[in-house]
Amino acid sequence: EDENHNDDTNNSNSKLQVCDGCGKAGHRTNDGKPKPLLRCSRCKQCWYHNSKCQRAHFPIHRVSCRTASLAAAAAAAVASRSSSNTKPPSPPSMYSCQTHPLRGRC
């Protein structure tokens, strides 16, 4: 069960990050620049050398990943609701009958 795909890369050129899967520092390319680690696409908080490192770490990472992604989704939902100026639907009037709208109150 590998819910997270490593599709984002680290753009930092200054220092080597540590892989959360194996605990080793990232690698350098032949020209000496840091080779970017791959980031968990679900929570965006963990970095890995490859899918092997991610799979090894996933049993440990699963709970915090799910929690982080749910928290981010909740924050986004709150932000979208607060930025929206739409009113919630009003409840049906207690003076109108939904079955017989022309009769008024039943």
Residue, then its C-alpha position, 0 to 999 in steps of 0.5 A: e500500500d504505497e499511497n504516496h508517490n515521490d514526484d516532487t524534488n528538493n530544489s535546495n542547492s546549498k546542503l545535502q538533506v537526509c533521507d527519511g527512509c534510510g537516514k543517509a545524506g543525499h548524494r552529489t552528482n558528478d559535478g558536485k551539486p546535490k542530487p535532489l531527494l524526492r518528496c512525499s507527494r501526500c504530506k510534503q514533509c518527508w524526503y527520500h532517495n527513491s521508492k525503496c527508501q519510501r516503502a521502507h519508511f512508510p509503516i512509520h510515516r503512515v500515521s503522521c502523513r495521513t494526519a498532516s494531509l487531513a490537517a492541510a485539507a481541513a485548513a484549505a476547506v476553512a479558507s475556501r469557506s471563509s473567502s466565499n461570500t455565498k450564504p448557506p441555504s435557508p431552511p424551509s419556511m415554517y409557513s409554507c407547505q412543501t407538498h402544497p405550495l399554493r395553499g400556504r400553511c397546512 
